[in-house]
Amino acid sequence: MTYLDFIFRISGSLGLFLYGMKVMSDGIQHTAGSRLQRVLGFMTGNRGSAVLTGCAVTAIIQSSSATTVMVVSFVNAGLLTLTQAIGVIMGANIGTTVTGWIVSLVGFTLSISALALPAIGLGFVMRILKWKHRDLGEVILGFGLLFLGLDFLTQSMPKLSPEALSFIGSVSNRGFVSMLIGTGIGLLMTVITHSSSASTAIMLTMAHSSLIGYPMAAAMILGANIGTTIDAALASIGTKTAARQAALVHVLFNVLGTIWALICFQPLLWIVDWVTPGSVTGTGITTHLAMFHTIFNVLNTLLFFPFVKPFAALVTVLIKDRPETGASRAPCPYTLEYKSGSIQDTPEFNILQAEKEIRDMAGLVASMYGKIIAPFSFLQQDTDKEHAVASLLQDMEQQEQYADQMREELTRFLIECTRQQLSPESERKVSLLLRIVADLEEVSDECYRVGLLLERSVKKNLPFKQKETEALTPYMGMVEASLHFVQEHLGSSLSQEQLVYAQELEDKIDKSQNKLRKLGRKRIEAGQDVKTELLFIDLVRRIEQIGDYCYDISVALTL
């Protein structure tokens, strides 16, 4: 019964610690909000900025696993290149050391319960009040829960007799074998908890309680560094080649780093002892371990940083692009899977991925519109019009169906984002993105309907006159300009001047539509073929609808 009680106490304490970490992470994400969503532009800079971004993001969301899962998702979506991803992964390993410092500097030097309970009370009150600092209350609440869990974890550790301590010391001093055992234990603990931050906190607590010695705890930290790669590896299953390469980078980077650290284990400990003040006993051991974790990851990053490009070349050799088969070249169903970290969800960054996919959808729609402009020239020529328009319509139908799939998947994806705790600004953004997705899909429908009208013109032998097609050219050009304007500004907020430009463009389209419809009616009154002119008027109306949807998207981008 004693063992069962011990297991329950440890698991409950760890659960409270992890939950506090999640609440604190969510609060920080909500507080940072839009600033977190702007880091992607910084990520895509040089290698140095990528490292800094990975470090900062991981320090904020308190999980390198969540950061690397996010990176794999971004590489899979085309938001990051492999080289940029390597920099972010290096930075994530440095950022994850923040948890160790928080635990070592606060968790064992102050009265945790005296600090945790007031934080929980204050944070809870701030969280339930409907005021602008409620997200800050979530941060304080999470902070209190985290340290209350750590306090319970410390109290749950058994007190050992001098004989047991002597035995642990002898095991810890068996040289390279004990280092390998410690590394394996650290790896296993991290795979189980899916969080190197959590397993590191456990190791610091065990070391503080004299359950393990300094060298053994340091070796376990190295093992945790390998174990944290499991989430990125799992996230890469079934993804594109570049995403699987990014996951392999994380595995190789951490495994190779651990190998050289084990080879240079004693010199590494000497450096830590020289840099860190205090003895390796009591609370001092936790500070030494936090410094060991930091120095190891910083040195590992500095060691591999100059070789980012060769590293990228290596993984491209190890994981090659799959050769395309005839089936793979055919249009595939569009899917978009919601990705989250194993311990901390990152909904704010999933919104970034959704924005990138929406820009791709806008590119698809622009491609469809470009295809309906070209036929007006061949309809005036003596070519095989039926074959040409049939080929056009087949392409348009495939693209329209793909756009339908994109709308369904993106809608489902964005709704999944809303099930997480989002900041008010992010909730508003998701609502606008849902509206934009719907408008883009309507544009694809209108493009397909224009294609059907062109098919009808050919099959029913209702050709447009030269004068009508010449009048359509500038009109369609204005709608194309409106569509390209939307495509260019997706993912950003329009200024008042840009909205005025979109309004002026919409007004020009409306005026041109009225002129073209009057042209069609006058030709009917002049005795021209009624069916042809009605088809022309319907065509003008469909194209104007595309302009309306583009303007609606422009308005949404200013809200």
C-alpha positions as CSV (number, residue, x, y, z in Angstrom):
1,M,0.0,0.0,0.0
2,T,3.0,2.3,0.7
3,Y,4.2,1.9,-2.9
4,L,0.7,2.6,-4.3
5,D,0.4,5.7,-2.2
6,F,3.8,6.9,-3.4
7,I,2.8,6.4,-7.1
8,F,-0.4,8.3,-6.6
9,R,1.4,11.2,-4.8
10,I,4.0,11.4,-7.5
11,S,1.6,11.2,-10.4
12,G,-0.8,13.8,-8.8
13,S,2.0,16.2,-8.0
14,L,3.4,15.9,-11.6
15,G,-0.1,16.3,-13.0
16,L,-0.6,19.5,-11.0
17,F,2.8,20.8,-12.1
18,L,2.0,20.1,-15.8
19,Y,-1.4,21.7,-15.5
20,G,0.1,24.8,-13.9
21,M,2.6,24.9,-16.7
22,K,-0.2,24.8,-19.3
23,V,-2.3,27.4,-17.6
24,M,0.7,29.8,-17.3
25,S,1.7,29.1,-21.0
26,D,-1.9,29.8,-22.2
27,G,-2.0,33.0,-20.2
28,I,1.3,34.2,-21.7
29,Q,0.2,33.3,-25.2
30,H,-3.1,35.3,-24.7
31,T,-1.2,38.2,-23.2
32,A,1.4,38.2,-26.1
33,G,-1.4,37.5,-28.6
34,S,-0.6,39.4,-31.9
35,R,3.0,39.8,-31.0
36,L,3.4,36.0,-31.0
37,Q,1.8,35.8,-34.4
38,R,4.3,38.3,-35.8
39,V,7.3,36.1,-34.9
40,L,6.9,34.2,-38.1
41,G,8.3,37.1,-40.1
42,F,11.3,37.1,-37.7
43,M,11.7,33.4,-38.1
44,T,12.1,33.7,-41.9
45,G,15.1,36.0,-41.5
46,N,18.7,34.8,-41.2
47,R,19.9,31.8,-39.1
48,G,20.6,34.0,-36.1
49,S,17.1,35.4,-35.9
50,A,15.7,31.9,-36.3
51,V,17.7,30.7,-33.3
52,L,16.6,33.7,-31.2
53,T,13.0,33.1,-32.3
54,G,13.1,29.5,-31.3
55,C,14.6,30.4,-28.0
56,A,12.1,33.1,-27.2
57,V,9.0,31.1,-28.3
58,T,10.1,28.1,-26.2
59,A,10.8,30.3,-23.2
60,I,7.2,31.6,-23.5
61,I,5.3,28.4,-24.1
62,Q,7.6,26.4,-21.8
63,S,7.9,23.4,-24.1
64,S,10.5,22.6,-26.7
65,S,8.3,19.7,-27.8
66,A,5.4,22.1,-28.6
67,T,7.9,24.4,-30.5
68,T,9.3,21.6,-32.6
69,V,5.9,20.2,-33.4
70,M,4.9,23.7,-34.6
71,V,8.1,23.9,-36.7
72,V,7.4,20.5,-38.3
73,S,3.9,21.7,-39.1
74,F,5.1,25.0,-40.5
75,V,7.7,23.2,-42.7
76,N,5.0,20.9,-43.9
77,A,2.8,23.8,-44.8
78,G,5.6,25.7,-46.6
79,L,5.8,28.5,-44.0
80,L,9.4,27.7,-43.1
81,T,12.3,26.2,-45.2
82,L,14.4,23.4,-43.8
83,T,17.4,25.7,-43.1
84,Q,15.2,28.2,-41.2
85,A,13.7,25.3,-39.2
86,I,17.1,24.1,-38.1
87,G,17.8,27.5,-36.5
88,V,14.5,27.5,-34.7
89,I,15.1,24.0,-33.4
90,M,18.5,25.0,-32.1
91,G,17.0,28.0,-30.3
92,A,14.2,25.8,-28.9
93,N,16.8,23.7,-27.1
94,I,18.2,26.8,-25.4
95,G,14.7,28.2,-24.5
96,T,13.7,25.0,-22.8
97,T,16.3,25.6,-20.1
98,V,14.3,28.4,-18.7
99,T,12.1,26.0,-16.7
100,G,15.1,24.6,-14.9
101,W,16.2,28.1,-13.9
102,I,12.7,28.9,-12.6
103,V,12.5,25.7,-10.6
104,S,16.1,26.0,-9.2
105,L,16.0,29.7,-8.3
106,V,12.5,29.9,-7.0
107,G,11.3,26.4,-6.3
108,F,13.9,25.5,-3.7
109,T,15.0,28.8,-2.3
110,L,11.7,30.3,-1.2
111,S,8.8,28.8,0.8
112,I,6.8,27.4,-2.2
113,S,3.5,27.0,-0.4
114,A,3.7,30.5,1.0
115,L,4.3,31.8,-2.6
116,A,2.0,29.4,-4.5
117,L,-1.2,29.8,-2.5
118,P,-1.4,33.6,-2.6
119,A,-0.6,33.4,-6.4
120,I,-3.4,31.0,-6.9
121,G,-5.9,33.1,-5.0
122,L,-4.9,36.4,-6.7
123,G,-4.7,34.8,-10.1
124,F,-8.1,33.1,-9.7
125,V,-9.8,36.4,-8.7
126,M,-8.1,38.3,-11.7
127,R,-9.1,35.5,-14.0
128,I,-12.8,35.5,-13.2
129,L,-13.1,39.3,-13.4
130,K,-14.1,40.6,-16.8
131,W,-11.3,43.2,-17.2
132,K,-8.4,43.8,-19.5
133,H,-5.9,42.0,-17.2
134,R,-7.7,38.7,-16.9
135,D,-5.0,37.0,-19.0
136,L,-2.4,38.2,-16.6
137,G,-4.4,36.6,-13.9
138,E,-4.2,33.3,-15.8
139,V,-0.4,33.6,-15.9
140,I,-0.3,34.2,-12.1
141,L,-2.7,31.3,-11.5
142,G,-0.6,29.0,-13.6
143,F,2.5,30.1,-11.8
144,G,0.9,29.3,-8.4
145,L,-0.3,25.8,-9.6
146,L,3.1,25.0,-11.0
147,F,4.9,25.7,-7.8
148,L,2.2,24.0,-5.7
149,G,2.7,20.9,-7.8
150,L,6.5,21.3,-7.3
151,D,6.0,21.6,-3.5
152,F,3.9,18.4,-3.5
153,L,6.5,16.7,-5.6
154,T,9.3,17.6,-3.2
155,Q,7.3,16.4,-0.2
156,S,6.5,13.1,-2.0
157,M,10.1,12.2,-2.4
158,P,11.1,9.5,0.1
159,K,13.6,10.2,2.8
160,L,16.6,7.8,2.5
161,S,18.7,6.2,5.1
162,P,22.5,6.8,5.1
163,E,23.0,3.2,3.8
164,A,20.7,4.0,0.8
165,L,22.5,7.2,0.1
166,S,25.8,5.4,0.2
167,F,24.5,2.8,-2.3
168,I,23.2,5.6,-4.7
169,G,26.5,7.3,-4.5
170,S,28.3,4.1,-5.4
171,V,26.0,3.6,-8.4
172,S,26.4,7.2,-9.5
173,N,30.2,6.9,-9.5
174,R,30.6,3.9,-11.8
175,G,31.9,6.0,-14.6
176,F,30.7,5.8,-18.1
177,V,28.2,3.0,-17.3
178,S,26.4,5.1,-14.8
179,M,26.2,8.0,-17.3
180,L,24.6,5.7,-19.9
181,I,22.1,4.4,-17.3
182,G,21.3,8.0,-16.3
183,T,20.9,9.0,-19.9
184,G,18.5,6.1,-20.6
185,I,16.4,6.9,-17.5
186,G,16.2,10.6,-18.5
187,L,15.2,9.6,-22.0
188,L,12.5,7.3,-20.8
189,M,11.1,9.8,-18.3
190,T,10.8,12.4,-21.0
191,V,9.1,10.0,-23.5
192,I,6.6,9.2,-20.8
193,T,5.8,12.8,-19.7
194,H,6.1,14.2,-23.3
195,S,7.8,17.2,-21.8
196,S,11.5,17.8,-21.1
197,S,10.6,20.7,-18.9
198,A,8.5,18.4,-16.6
199,S,11.2,15.6,-16.5
200,T,13.9,18.2,-15.8
201,A,11.8,19.5,-12.8
202,I,11.5,15.9,-11.6
203,M,15.3,15.4,-11.9
204,L,16.0,18.6,-10.0
205,T,13.6,17.6,-7.3
206,M,15.2,14.2,-7.0
207,A,18.7,15.7,-6.8
208,H,17.6,18.2,-4.2
209,S,16.2,15.3,-2.1
210,S,19.5,13.4,-2.5
211,L,17.8,10.6,-4.4
212,I,20.4,10.9,-7.2
213,G,23.8,12.5,-7.3
214,Y,25.1,15.4,-9.4
215,P,26.7,13.3,-12.2
216,M,23.7,11.0,-12.5
217,A,21.2,14.0,-12.6
218,A,23.4,15.7,-15.3
219,A,23.4,12.5,-17.4
220,M,19.6,12.2,-17.0
221,I,19.3,15.8,-18.3
222,L,21.2,14.7,-21.4
223,G,18.8,11.8,-21.8
224,A,15.8,14.2,-21.5
225,N,17.4,16.1,-24.4
226,I,17.0,13.0,-26.6
227,G,13.5,12.1,-25.3
228,T,12.0,15.5,-26.2
229,T,12.5,14.6,-29.9
230,I,9.7,12.0,-29.8
231,D,6.9,14.6,-30.3
232,A,8.5,16.1,-33.5
233,A,9.1,12.5,-34.8
234,L,5.4,11.6,-34.2
235,A,4.2,14.8,-35.7
236,S,6.2,14.2,-38.9
237,I,4.4,10.8,-39.7
238,G,2.5,11.1,-42.9
239,T,3.8,14.6,-43.7
240,K,5.8,15.9,-46.7
241,T,9.4,15.2,-47.2
242,A,10.6,18.6,-45.8
243,A,8.7,18.1,-42.6
244,R,10.1,14.7,-42.0
245,Q,13.6,16.1,-42.7
246,A,13.0,18.8,-40.1
247,A,12.0,16.2,-37.5
248,L,15.1,14.2,-38.3
249,V,17.2,17.4,-37.8
250,H,15.8,17.6,-34.3
251,V,16.7,14.0,-33.6
252,L,20.2,14.2,-35.0
253,F,21.0,17.5,-33.4
254,N,20.0,16.3,-29.9
255,V,21.5,12.8,-30.3
256,L,24.9,14.0,-31.7
257,G,24.9,16.7,-29.0
258,T,24.4,14.2,-26.2
259,I,27.1,11.9,-27.7
260,W,29.8,14.6,-27.6
261,A,28.6,15.7,-24.1
262,L,29.0,12.2,-22.8
263,I,32.5,12.0,-24.2
264,C,33.4,15.3,-22.6
265,F,31.3,14.7,-19.5
266,Q,33.8,15.4,-16.8
267,P,35.3,18.6,-18.5
268,L,31.7,19.8,-19.0
269,L,31.0,19.3,-15.3
270,W,34.2,21.2,-14.4
271,I,33.2,24.1,-16.6
272,V,29.8,24.2,-14.9
273,D,31.3,24.1,-11.4
274,W,33.8,26.8,-12.3
275,V,31.0,29.1,-13.7
276,T,28.4,28.4,-11.0
277,P,29.0,29.7,-7.4
278,G,28.2,27.6,-4.4
279,S,28.7,23.9,-3.5
280,V,27.0,20.9,-5.2
281,T,24.9,20.2,-2.2
282,G,21.3,21.0,-1.1
283,T,19.9,23.9,-3.1
284,G,23.2,24.4,-4.8
285,I,22.9,21.2,-6.8
286,T,19.8,22.5,-8.5
287,T,21.6,25.7,-9.6
288,H,24.5,23.6,-11.0
289,L,22.1,21.4,-12.9
290,A,20.3,24.3,-14.4
291,M,23.6,25.8,-15.4
292,F,24.7,22.4,-16.9
293,H,21.5,22.3,-18.9
294,T,22.0,25.8,-20.3
295,I,25.8,25.5,-21.0
296,F,25.3,22.2,-22.8
297,N,22.6,23.5,-25.1
298,V,24.4,26.8,-25.8
299,L,27.6,25.0,-26.6
300,N,25.7,22.5,-28.7
301,T,24.1,25.3,-30.7
302,L,27.4,27.1,-31.1
303,L,29.1,23.9,-32.3
304,F,26.5,23.1,-35.0
305,F,25.5,26.7,-35.9
306,P,28.2,27.2,-38.6
307,F,27.2,23.9,-40.2
308,V,23.5,24.5,-40.8
309,K,23.6,24.2,-44.5
310,P,25.8,21.0,-44.5
311,F,23.4,19.7,-41.8
312,A,20.4,20.4,-44.1
313,A,22.2,18.7,-47.0
314,L,22.8,15.6,-44.8
315,V,19.2,15.1,-43.9
316,T,18.1,15.6,-47.5
317,V,20.4,12.7,-48.4
318,L,19.1,10.6,-45.6
319,I,15.4,11.4,-46.4
320,K,15.0,11.8,-50.2
321,D,12.0,13.1,-52.0
322,R,9.6,10.3,-53.0
323,P,9.5,9.8,-56.7
324,E,6.2,10.8,-58.2
325,T,4.0,8.2,-59.6
326,G,1.2,8.7,-62.0
327,A,-1.2,8.5,-59.1
328,S,0.7,11.1,-57.0
329,R,0.6,13.6,-59.9
330,A,-3.2,13.4,-60.0
331,P,-5.2,15.9,-57.8
332,C,-5.2,14.6,-54.2
333,P,-7.9,15.4,-51.6
334,Y,-6.9,18.4,-49.6
335,T,-6.4,17.8,-45.9
336,L,-5.3,20.0,-43.1
337,E,-4.6,18.5,-39.7
338,Y,-4.8,20.6,-36.5
339,K,-1.4,20.3,-34.8
340,S,-0.8,20.9,-31.1
341,G,2.0,20.3,-28.6
342,S,1.8,17.3,-26.4
343,I,1.7,19.4,-23.2
344,Q,1.0,22.9,-24.4
345,D,-1.3,23.6,-27.3
346,T,-0.2,26.4,-29.5
347,P,-3.5,27.7,-31.1
348,E,-2.0,31.1,-31.9
349,F,0.5,29.5,-34.2
350,N,-2.1,27.2,-35.8
351,I,-3.8,30.4,-36.8
352,L,-0.6,31.4,-38.6
353,Q,-0.7,28.1,-40.5
354,A,-4.3,28.7,-41.4
355,E,-3.5,32.1,-42.8
356,K,-0.8,30.6,-45.0
357,E,-3.3,28.0,-46.3
358,I,-5.8,30.7,-47.1
359,R,-3.1,32.6,-49.1
360,D,-2.7,29.3,-51.1
361,M,-6.4,29.2,-51.6
362,A,-6.4,32.7,-52.9
363,G,-3.6,31.7,-55.3
364,L,-5.8,28.8,-56.5
365,V,-8.7,31.2,-57.1
366,A,-6.5,33.7,-58.9
367,S,-5.3,30.8,-61.2
368,M,-8.9,29.9,-62.0
369,Y,-9.8,33.5,-62.9
370,G,-6.7,33.7,-65.1
371,K,-8.0,30.7,-67.0
372,I,-11.3,32.3,-67.8
373,I,-9.7,35.4,-69.3
374,A,-7.8,33.5,-72.0
375,P,-10.8,31.9,-73.8
376,F,-12.1,35.2,-75.1
377,S,-9.3,35.3,-77.6
378,F,-9.7,31.8,-79.0
379,L,-13.5,32.2,-79.2
380,Q,-12.8,34.7,-82.0
381,Q,-10.5,32.3,-83.9
382,D,-11.3,29.4,-86.2
383,T,-9.9,26.7,-83.9
384,D,-11.4,23.5,-82.3
385,K,-13.4,25.6,-79.9
386,E,-15.3,22.6,-78.4
387,H,-12.1,20.8,-77.5
388,A,-10.5,23.9,-76.1
389,V,-13.5,24.8,-73.9
390,A,-14.0,21.2,-72.8
391,S,-10.4,21.1,-71.6
392,L,-10.8,24.4,-69.8
393,L,-14.0,23.3,-68.1
394,Q,-12.3,20.0,-66.9
395,D,-9.5,21.9,-65.3
396,M,-11.9,24.4,-63.8
397,E,-14.1,21.6,-62.3
398,Q,-11.1,20.0,-60.7
399,Q,-9.9,23.3,-59.2
400,E,-13.4,24.2,-58.0
401,Q,-13.8,20.8,-56.3
402,Y,-10.3,21.3,-54.7
403,A,-11.5,24.8,-53.5
404,D,-14.6,23.2,-51.9
405,Q,-12.3,20.7,-50.1
406,M,-10.1,23.6,-48.9
407,R,-13.1,25.5,-47.5
408,E,-14.3,22.4,-45.6
409,E,-10.9,21.6,-44.2
410,L,-10.0,25.2,-43.3
411,T,-13.4,25.7,-41.7
412,R,-13.0,22.6,-39.6
413,F,-9.4,23.6,-38.7
414,L,-10.4,27.2,-37.7
415,I,-13.3,25.9,-35.6
416,E,-10.8,23.5,-33.9
417,C,-8.7,26.6,-33.0
418,T,-11.7,28.2,-31.4
419,R,-12.0,25.2,-29.1
420,Q,-8.8,26.3,-27.5
421,Q,-8.5,29.3,-25.2
422,L,-7.8,32.2,-27.5
423,S,-7.3,35.9,-26.8
424,P,-10.2,38.2,-27.9
425,E,-8.0,39.4,-30.7
426,S,-7.3,35.9,-32.0
427,E,-11.0,35.0,-31.7
428,R,-11.9,38.0,-33.8
429,K,-9.2,37.0,-36.3
430,V,-10.5,33.4,-36.6
431,S,-14.1,34.8,-37.2
432,L,-12.7,37.0,-40.1
433,L,-10.7,34.1,-41.6
434,L,-13.8,31.9,-41.7
435,R,-15.6,34.7,-43.6
436,I,-12.7,35.1,-46.0
437,V,-12.5,31.4,-46.7
438,A,-16.2,31.4,-47.5
439,D,-15.8,34.4,-49.9
440,L,-12.8,32.8,-51.7
441,E,-14.8,29.6,-52.2
442,E,-17.7,31.7,-53.7
443,V,-15.2,33.3,-56.1
444,S,-14.1,29.8,-57.2
445,D,-17.8,28.9,-57.8
446,E,-18.3,32.1,-59.9
447,C,-15.2,31.3,-62.0
448,Y,-16.6,27.8,-62.7
449,R,-20.0,29.3,-63.6
450,V,-18.3,31.6,-66.1
451,G,-16.6,28.6,-67.6
452,L,-20.0,26.9,-68.0
453,L,-21.3,30.1,-69.8
454,L,-18.3,29.9,-72.2
455,E,-19.1,26.2,-72.8
456,R,-22.7,27.1,-73.5
457,S,-21.6,29.8,-75.9
458,V,-19.6,27.3,-78.0
459,K,-22.1,24.4,-77.8
460,K,-25.2,26.5,-78.6
461,N,-23.2,28.4,-81.3
462,L,-23.8,31.8,-79.5
463,P,-20.6,33.6,-80.3
464,F,-19.8,37.1,-78.9
465,K,-19.1,39.9,-81.3
466,Q,-15.7,41.5,-81.5
467,K,-17.0,44.7,-80.0
468,E,-18.3,42.9,-77.0
469,T,-15.1,41.0,-76.3
470,E,-13.1,44.2,-76.6
471,A,-15.4,45.9,-74.1
472,L,-15.0,43.0,-71.7
473,T,-11.2,43.1,-71.6
474,P,-10.7,46.2,-69.4
475,Y,-13.6,45.2,-67.3
476,M,-12.1,41.8,-66.5
477,G,-8.8,43.5,-66.0
478,M,-10.2,45.6,-63.2
479,V,-11.7,42.5,-61.5
480,E,-8.3,40.7,-61.9
481,A,-6.6,43.7,-60.2
482,S,-9.1,43.5,-57.3
483,L,-8.4,39.8,-56.9
484,H,-4.6,40.3,-57.0
485,F,-5.0,43.1,-54.4
486,V,-6.7,40.7,-52.0
487,Q,-4.1,38.0,-52.7
488,E,-1.3,40.4,-51.9
489,H,-2.7,41.7,-48.6
490,L,-4.0,38.5,-47.1
491,G,-2.5,38.0,-43.7
492,S,-2.1,41.7,-43.0
493,S,-4.4,44.5,-42.0
494,L,-5.4,47.1,-44.6
495,S,-4.8,50.8,-43.9
496,Q,-7.5,53.3,-44.5
497,E,-5.8,54.4,-47.8
498,Q,-5.7,50.8,-49.1
499,L,-9.4,50.4,-48.3
500,V,-10.1,53.6,-50.2
501,Y,-8.2,52.1,-53.2
502,A,-10.3,48.9,-52.9
503,Q,-13.5,51.0,-52.8
504,E,-12.5,53.0,-55.8
505,L,-11.7,49.8,-57.7
506,E,-15.1,48.4,-56.8
507,D,-16.9,51.5,-57.9
508,K,-15.1,51.3,-61.3
509,I,-16.2,47.7,-61.7
510,D,-19.8,48.6,-60.9
511,K,-19.8,51.4,-63.4
512,S,-18.3,49.2,-66.1
513,Q,-20.9,46.5,-65.4
514,N,-23.7,49.0,-65.9
515,K,-22.2,50.1,-69.2
516,L,-21.8,46.6,-70.5
517,R,-25.3,45.6,-69.5
518,K,-26.6,48.7,-71.3
519,L,-24.6,47.6,-74.3
520,G,-26.2,44.2,-74.3
521,R,-29.7,45.7,-74.0
522,K,-29.1,48.1,-76.9
523,R,-28.0,45.2,-79.1
524,I,-31.2,43.3,-78.2
525,E,-33.2,46.4,-79.2
526,A,-31.2,46.7,-82.4
527,G,-32.4,43.2,-83.4
528,Q,-29.3,41.1,-82.4
529,D,-29.7,37.5,-81.2
530,V,-31.5,37.6,-77.8
531,K,-29.9,34.4,-76.5
532,T,-26.4,35.6,-77.2
533,E,-27.0,39.0,-75.6
534,L,-28.6,37.5,-72.5
535,L,-25.7,35.2,-72.2
536,F,-23.4,38.2,-72.4
537,I,-25.3,40.0,-69.7
538,D,-25.2,36.9,-67.5
539,L,-21.4,36.7,-68.0
540,V,-21.0,40.4,-67.0
541,R,-23.0,39.8,-63.9
542,R,-21.0,36.7,-62.8
543,I,-17.7,38.6,-63.3
544,E,-19.0,41.5,-61.2
545,Q,-19.9,39.1,-58.4
546,I,-16.3,38.1,-58.3
547,G,-15.4,41.8,-57.8
548,D,-18.0,42.0,-55.0
549,Y,-16.5,39.1,-53.1
550,C,-13.0,40.6,-53.4
551,Y,-14.2,43.9,-52.0
552,D,-15.9,42.0,-49.1
553,I,-12.6,40.4,-48.3
554,S,-10.9,43.8,-48.4
555,V,-13.4,45.1,-45.9
556,A,-12.8,42.1,-43.6
557,L,-9.0,42.8,-43.7
558,T,-9.7,46.2,-42.1
559,L,-11.9,45.0,-39.2
